[in-house]
Amino acid sequence: MKKIRIDVELKKQISNELNISLQSVRMSLEYVFNSDNAKKVRKMAKELLIKEAENIKI
């Protein structure tokens, strides 16, 4: 099953920035939706995950 897993804080951030519901964010990340907004959600989620990963110090 295709799914992008991110923390609820990041989901809220995406929801607020794109002015869409948390349910829309969740369904976009689960690939239920494939609209332009859903693609924006997935792109934003990827960018936020990369940003989080860059903060990890090894």
C-alpha positions in Angstrom: 0.0 0.0 0.0 1.4 3.4 -1.0 1.4 5.9 1.8 3.5 8.8 3.0 3.9 8.7 6.8 4.6 12.0 8.6 4.0 13.4 12.1 0.7 15.0 12.9 2.4 18.3 13.4 3.6 18.3 9.8 0.1 17.4 8.7 -1.3 20.3 10.6 1.3 22.6 9.0 0.4 21.4 5.5 -3.3 21.8 6.3 -2.8 25.4 7.5 -0.5 26.5 4.7 -2.7 25.0 1.9 -5.9 26.0 3.7 -7.4 22.4 3.5 -8.7 20.0 6.1 -6.6 17.5 7.9 -8.7 14.8 6.4 -7.8 16.0 2.9 -4.1 16.0 3.9 -4.4 12.4 5.2 -6.3 11.1 2.2 -3.8 12.8 -0.1 -0.9 11.2 1.7 -2.6 7.8 1.4 -3.0 8.4 -2.4 -6.8 8.3 -2.2 -6.9 11.7 -3.8 -4.9 12.6 -6.9 -6.0 16.2 -7.5 -3.6 19.1 -7.9 -4.0 19.9 -4.2 -3.2 16.3 -3.4 0.0 16.5 -5.4 0.9 19.7 -3.6 0.4 18.0 -0.3 2.7 15.1 -1.2 5.3 17.5 -2.6 5.2 19.6 0.6 5.3 16.4 2.8 8.5 15.3 0.9 10.1 18.7 1.3 9.3 18.8 5.0 10.6 15.3 5.6 13.9 16.2 3.8 14.2 19.3 6.0 13.7 17.2 9.1 16.2 14.6 7.9 18.8 17.4 7.4 18.5 18.3 11.0 19.7 14.9 12.2 23.3 15.1 13.4 25.4 11.9 13.3 
